[in-house]
Amino acid sequence: MTPASSSPDRAAVLATLLEAEAVRFGDFTLAAGETSDVYVDVKRAWPDPDRLDVLARALAEQVGETDRIGGMELGAVPLVVATALRVRKPYVVLRKAAKEHGTRQAFEGEIRPGDRVLLVEDVSTTGGSIARSVEIVRAAGGVVDRALVIVDREGGATERLAAIGVRLTALLTFSELRRARR
C-alpha cells in the first residue's frame, strides 16, 4: 500500500484494484449486454479501509474548486463520502430513482442554487449514470462541469459528457488495465 502521507499515483491505484481483485481478466458479459475481456468491480476494493483510503486520496488530489461532491448510489457512495471527508466538503448522494414516499427526493443532502457539484463515480463506460447524475443536480439548481471516475472504460463517456458540458477525469483508463494483464 502507498503510505498515507503521499498521494497515490496511477500505479498505486492500479495496484490497489489488482490486490482487491477488482479487475478480472476473462470473458464477461457487461450490464449493457456487450462482452469484454476485462471486468472492473471497484466495489471489491472499497470495503477495505486501506484500499478505500488509497482511492479517496487519489480522488481528493483531483477535486479542485467545488462546493460539494456528489455521486450516484451504490458504487459511488463510499468514494464520495471518503473523498468528501478528505477535502472537508459536504456531499450529496443521488438516487437512481426518486423516493416513492415522503418528500420524493432524487437525492440526499443539500444542493443550493448555484452550488458547484463535482460528481464522482467508480466506473464509466458510456457515461449514462453520470449524465443522469448531471440531470438531477442541474434540476436542483446545481452546476456540474466536471466528473471524476476511478476507471474510464473508454466506451464513449468522455464524448457523451463533453456534449453536455462536463469534463471527465479518470484515475485509470481501460487501456491501462489491459496493459496490466501482460
C-alpha angles and dihedrals in degrees: 000000000000114000112260091237096064132061114253115242126212091274091055092049090049091048090050092053093045093048090052091049087237089138115058130181123213136070115323138170111220128215092262090055099252121123127239139182091219126056120194120199108168088178087078089064103046101064089070110077094214093051093044088050092055091051093044093049091050091049092045090058088061100045101096120163113356140129098218142008118225141178145167123264128279114011097035100044101087090041092050094047095045092047093046090052091051095051096033095236128138116251139210128207115213121212123227086221127016116255113271092216141041112012093353089224122178091211145024118233130033131301114181121196108277095016112147107229122194110206121218125195135172100225133002127196110155095000094242096133092046091047089053089049090052090053092052095048094045092047087056091052097260126135121233123183102144140047131186125207134181092221130016108201087201093235098136101289094123092055095041092051093044087057089062095043099263124128115212120214119188129196088208137009130220089247090059091051091051091051089053088063092066 
